[in-house]
C-alpha cells in the first residue's frame, strides 16, 4: 500500500469523518430517549451490515475462511463494536453528548499504554508518558470532585463511556492481527461477529418488537448505522489507503470538538466550565503524545 502527501481532498475527508463521529453522540443521545441501549447498538450494527456486505460482494471479496482468524474477528467485533456501542448508548441515557465526546478522546492515550504492554514496536517515551498522565488528569477534571467522591448513577454512566474508550484502545491492538485480510472482507466479518454477540441479548432482554419508538429515535438509529458505522468505516479505509494511519490519527483532535459543538448547537447543551478546561487539557495531551510518536 502506497501513501501520498495529503491533499485538500484528504483533509476534507478527514474533517468530514470527524464531523460524522462527532454527530454520533447527538444521534445516540436522541435514540436512547425511547430505545433501550442494547437495541440501539444492535440495530445500528444490523443496518450497517446490510450495507457493507453487498459492497464486499460487489468488490469480489469473500468472508474469511473458517479458522483461528475468527477468534480475533470475534474479539475485535466485541471490543470495537458490540461492547462500546452498548456502553456508550447506556452512558448517554444520562450523560450529555458533549461530555461523552470528551470522554472518548482518551482512547488514543489508553492505546499508548496498552501498546507498551502488548507490542514490541510502539514503546513509550517521555512525551507519550506526559501526554498520558495529562490526559488522565483531564478525565479527573471532567468528572469533577463530586462525581469522584460519591459513586452515583451519573458516575457509573460516565465510567461506562470511559470503559468504551478503553475497549476501542484494546481493539486497536487486536486489529493488528486482521490487517492482512481484504478490507471489506474484514469489515463485513467484524459486523457479522458483532451482530452475533449483541443481537440475541437485545432480542432476549429488550424485546424490540414490543417497543413504542418515536420517529426521531428510529431516524437517529438509522443515521448512526449509515453514517457513524457504515460510511465512516468506508472513509477510514480510503484515508488509510491514501495517506496512512498517522494522518488518520489527527481525527482524535477534532472529534471531541465537533461533539461539544454539535451538543451546543443542536441539543442546546450547556456544559460546566470544567468540561471546557478538561477538553483543552486532553487536546494538549493528544498533541504531546503525537510529538512522542514523531520523536521516539
Secondary structure by P-SEA (a helix, b strand, c coil): cccccccaaaaaaaaaaaaaaaaaaaaaaaaaccccaaaaaaaaaaaaaaaaaaaaaaaccccccccaaaaaaaaaaaaccaaaaaaaaaaaccccaaaaaaaacaaaaaaaaaaacccccccccaaaaaaaaaaaaaaaaaacaaaaacccaaaaaaaaaaaaaaaaaaaaaaacccccccaaaaaaaaaaaaaaacaaaaaaccccccccccaaaaaaaaaaaacccaaaaaaaaaaaacccccccccccccaaaaaaaaaaacccccccaaaaaaaaaaaaaaaaaaaaaacc
